């Protein structure tokens, strides 16, 4: 059960929970607006076109993109040094990554195939195929959750890689939410970078409703010295559940940030 669940004490919502074991969020509730506080900044490889980020058991993993530059990496958080790396073939454009048990799963953008690696050695363990673009990927402990840039998330079985369902993502006020990119599962919610903005969407995985927006405007400028011009959009979310730490970075950013979200 998601750790962020709030159980109603009385009323219609309580009756719904008692009967079904789920809570139906009230309609027409606007998404909560958040800002951020920087807890700490860490060095990050400014040559990394970051497409995916994941933190598991004290280790930081990163997927990078662009043809001829795509890779899977294990990175030292404190120094930003690449500790382990596997390069993709030059014709693949790497996208999101997630760690599932003893495997790392990496998507590609337009090749319509994903790669499975041994988590420790990075040795290839398989290939799977899908019929859409690959953008972001995470999991909720049961299902892989995949984005393709559209307002729809897809669920996959992590063992067979068969699609098991879809989730349209909507803001009750402005409609479908497109540009869903890099994903992370955080305290029972799906966090998604909204390409090409400085916004992270907080999505209810039961309903697809937008529950919140984290406005990270100002962070790209903080990451970029005045002497640098080669930076790109915010992209990359990793969550450390043991330490309750949230990490974010971007494409070609020289810094990775640990942040706390705060209500506006």
C-alpha positions as CSV (number, residue, x, y, z in Angstrom):
1,X,0.0,0.0,0.0
2,X,1.4,3.4,-0.9
3,X,3.0,5.1,2.2
4,X,1.4,8.4,1.2
5,X,-2.2,7.1,1.5
6,X,-4.5,9.0,3.8
7,X,-7.5,7.1,5.2
8,X,-10.7,9.0,5.5
9,X,-12.4,9.0,9.0
10,X,-16.0,9.6,7.9
11,X,-18.3,10.6,5.1
12,X,-18.6,9.3,1.5
13,X,-14.9,8.7,1.1
14,X,-14.9,6.6,4.2
15,X,-17.8,4.5,3.0
16,X,-16.1,4.1,-0.4
17,X,-12.9,2.9,1.3
18,X,-14.8,0.5,3.6
19,X,-16.6,-1.1,0.6
20,X,-13.7,-1.2,-1.9
21,X,-10.4,-0.7,-0.1
22,X,-9.6,2.3,-2.2
23,X,-10.2,6.1,-1.9
24,X,-11.6,8.0,-4.9
25,X,-10.1,11.5,-4.8
26,X,-12.5,14.3,-4.9
27,X,-13.2,15.8,-8.3
28,X,-12.2,19.3,-9.2
29,X,-9.5,19.6,-6.6
30,X,-6.7,21.6,-8.1
31,X,-3.2,20.2,-8.0
32,X,-1.1,21.4,-5.1
33,X,1.6,23.9,-6.2
34,X,5.1,23.3,-4.8
35,X,8.5,25.0,-5.0
36,X,11.8,23.6,-3.7
37,X,14.6,24.1,-1.3
38,X,18.1,23.0,-2.3
39,X,19.6,20.8,0.4
40,X,22.9,20.2,-1.3
41,X,24.5,20.4,-4.7
42,X,26.8,17.7,-6.1
43,X,29.2,17.6,-9.1
44,X,27.7,16.1,-12.2
45,X,29.3,15.2,-15.5
46,X,28.6,18.2,-17.8
47,X,29.0,15.9,-20.8
48,X,26.1,13.7,-19.7
49,X,22.9,14.1,-21.7
50,X,20.9,12.7,-18.8
51,X,17.9,10.6,-19.7
52,X,17.3,8.5,-16.7
53,X,18.4,8.5,-13.0
54,X,17.9,5.9,-10.3
55,X,19.1,5.4,-6.7
56,X,19.1,1.9,-5.3
57,X,20.8,0.5,-2.2
58,X,23.2,3.4,-1.9
59,X,24.1,3.5,-5.5
60,X,23.3,6.1,-8.2
61,X,22.7,4.9,-11.7
62,X,22.3,7.1,-14.8
63,X,21.3,6.6,-18.4
64,X,22.5,9.1,-21.0
65,X,21.3,9.7,-24.6
66,X,22.2,10.8,-28.1
67,X,23.4,8.6,-30.9
68,X,27.1,7.8,-30.3
69,X,27.0,9.1,-26.7
70,X,24.4,6.9,-25.0
71,X,25.4,4.9,-22.0
72,X,24.5,3.2,-18.8
73,X,26.5,4.4,-15.8
74,X,27.1,4.0,-12.1
75,X,28.1,7.3,-10.6
76,X,29.7,8.4,-7.3
77,X,27.2,10.9,-5.9
78,X,29.7,12.9,-3.9
79,X,32.3,13.5,-6.7
80,X,30.2,12.9,-9.9
81,X,32.9,10.5,-11.1
82,X,31.7,7.7,-13.4
83,X,32.6,4.4,-11.6
84,X,31.2,2.0,-14.2
85,X,29.9,2.4,-17.7
86,X,28.5,0.5,-20.6
87,X,28.1,2.2,-24.0
88,X,25.2,1.6,-26.3
89,X,25.7,0.9,-30.0
90,X,26.1,4.1,-31.9
91,X,22.7,3.9,-33.6
92,X,20.8,3.7,-30.3
93,X,19.6,6.9,-28.5
94,X,19.4,5.9,-24.8
95,X,16.5,7.0,-22.7
96,X,15.1,6.2,-19.2
97,X,16.4,3.6,-16.8
98,X,15.0,1.7,-13.8
99,X,16.4,-0.9,-11.5
100,X,14.2,-4.0,-11.1
101,X,15.6,-6.6,-8.6
102,X,19.0,-7.7,-9.9
103,X,18.5,-6.0,-13.3
104,X,18.7,-2.6,-14.9
105,X,16.3,-1.8,-17.7
106,X,17.1,0.9,-20.2
107,X,14.8,2.2,-22.9
108,X,15.8,3.7,-26.3
109,X,14.0,6.6,-28.0
110,X,13.1,5.5,-31.5
111,X,14.7,2.0,-31.8
112,X,11.6,0.6,-30.1
113,X,13.7,-1.8,-28.0
114,X,14.9,-1.9,-24.5
115,X,17.9,-3.5,-22.9
116,X,18.2,-5.6,-19.8
117,X,21.5,-5.6,-17.9
118,X,22.9,-7.4,-14.9
119,X,22.7,-4.8,-12.1
120,X,26.2,-5.5,-10.8
121,X,28.3,-6.3,-13.9
122,X,26.3,-4.4,-16.5
123,X,26.5,-7.5,-18.7
124,X,23.6,-7.8,-21.2
125,X,20.8,-10.1,-20.1
126,X,18.2,-9.6,-22.8
127,X,16.4,-7.3,-25.2
128,X,12.6,-6.5,-25.4
129,X,10.6,-4.6,-27.9
130,X,7.7,-2.1,-27.8
131,X,5.6,-0.3,-30.5
132,X,6.1,3.3,-29.4
133,X,8.8,5.7,-28.5
134,X,10.6,5.2,-25.3
135,X,11.0,8.1,-22.9
136,X,10.9,7.4,-19.2
137,X,10.6,4.3,-17.0
138,X,10.1,3.5,-13.3
139,X,8.2,0.9,-11.3
140,X,5.9,0.6,-8.3
141,X,7.2,-2.7,-7.0
142,X,4.7,-4.6,-9.2
143,X,4.6,-3.1,-12.7
144,X,7.0,-1.2,-14.9
145,X,5.6,2.3,-15.7
146,X,6.7,3.8,-19.1
147,X,6.2,7.2,-20.8
148,X,6.4,8.0,-24.5
149,X,6.0,11.8,-24.4
150,X,2.2,11.5,-24.7
151,X,-0.4,12.1,-22.0
152,X,-0.7,8.4,-21.4
153,X,1.5,6.2,-19.2
154,X,1.8,2.4,-20.0
155,X,2.2,-0.5,-17.5
156,X,4.3,-3.5,-18.3
157,X,4.9,-6.8,-16.7
158,X,8.5,-6.7,-15.5
159,X,9.2,-10.3,-16.3
160,X,7.4,-10.8,-19.7
161,X,7.5,-7.1,-20.8
162,X,4.0,-7.4,-22.0
163,X,1.8,-4.3,-21.8
164,X,-0.8,-4.8,-19.1
165,X,-2.6,-1.4,-19.0
166,X,-2.6,2.3,-19.7
167,X,-3.2,5.4,-17.6
168,X,-4.3,8.7,-19.2
169,X,-2.9,11.6,-17.2
170,X,-5.2,14.7,-16.7
171,X,-5.3,17.9,-14.9
172,X,-8.9,18.5,-13.9
173,X,-8.7,22.1,-15.0
174,X,-6.5,22.1,-18.1
175,X,-7.1,18.6,-19.5
176,X,-4.5,16.1,-20.8
177,X,-1.0,16.4,-19.5
178,X,1.6,15.8,-22.3
179,X,5.3,15.8,-22.4
180,X,5.6,13.1,-19.8
181,X,9.3,12.2,-19.7
182,X,11.7,10.8,-17.1
183,X,9.8,9.1,-14.3
184,X,10.3,8.1,-10.6
185,X,8.0,6.4,-8.1
186,X,8.0,8.5,-4.9
187,X,6.0,7.7,-1.8
188,X,3.2,6.1,-3.7
189,X,3.0,8.8,-6.5
190,X,4.5,8.9,-10.0
191,X,6.8,11.9,-10.5
192,X,7.4,13.0,-14.1
193,X,9.5,15.6,-15.8
194,X,7.3,17.6,-18.1
195,X,9.4,18.1,-21.3
196,X,10.5,20.8,-22.1
197,X,9.6,22.7,-18.9
198,X,11.0,23.1,-15.4
199,X,8.0,21.4,-13.9
200,X,7.8,18.0,-12.3
201,X,4.2,16.5,-12.3
202,X,3.0,14.5,-9.3
203,X,0.6,11.9,-10.7
204,X,-1.9,9.6,-8.8
205,X,-1.2,6.1,-10.2
206,X,-4.8,5.0,-9.4
207,X,-6.6,7.7,-11.3
208,X,-4.1,9.5,-13.5
209,X,-5.1,12.8,-11.9
210,X,-2.4,15.4,-11.5
211,X,-2.0,15.8,-7.7
212,X,0.7,18.4,-7.7
213,X,3.3,20.4,-9.7
214,X,6.8,21.1,-8.5
215,X,8.1,24.3,-10.1
216,X,11.9,24.1,-10.4
217,X,12.3,27.3,-12.3
218,X,15.6,28.9,-11.3
219,X,17.4,25.6,-10.8
220,X,18.8,25.4,-14.3
221,X,20.4,28.8,-13.9
222,X,21.8,27.8,-10.5
223,X,23.3,24.7,-12.2
224,X,25.0,26.7,-15.0
225,X,28.0,29.0,-14.5
226,X,27.9,32.2,-16.5
227,X,30.8,30.9,-18.6
228,X,28.9,27.8,-19.8
229,X,26.3,27.7,-22.5
230,X,25.9,24.0,-23.2
231,X,23.0,23.1,-21.0
232,X,19.6,21.6,-21.8
233,X,16.4,21.0,-20.0
234,X,15.7,19.6,-16.6
235,X,15.7,15.8,-16.8
236,X,16.5,13.2,-14.2
237,X,14.7,12.3,-10.9
238,X,16.0,9.8,-8.4
239,X,14.6,9.0,-4.9
240,X,16.3,7.5,-1.9
241,X,13.6,6.0,0.2
242,X,15.9,5.1,3.1
243,X,17.1,8.7,3.5
244,X,13.9,10.3,2.1
245,X,16.1,12.2,-0.4
246,X,15.0,13.5,-3.8
247,X,17.7,14.2,-6.4
248,X,17.2,16.1,-9.7
249,X,19.5,17.1,-12.6
250,X,19.3,17.9,-16.3
251,X,20.9,17.3,-19.6
252,X,24.5,18.6,-19.7
253,X,24.1,20.0,-16.2
254,X,27.4,20.3,-14.2
255,X,25.5,19.9,-10.9
256,X,23.0,17.4,-9.4
257,X,20.8,18.7,-6.6
258,X,19.2,17.1,-3.6
259,X,16.0,19.1,-2.9
260,X,13.1,19.3,-0.6
261,X,9.7,20.3,-1.9
262,X,7.7,23.0,-0.1
263,X,4.2,24.3,-0.7
264,X,4.0,27.7,-2.5
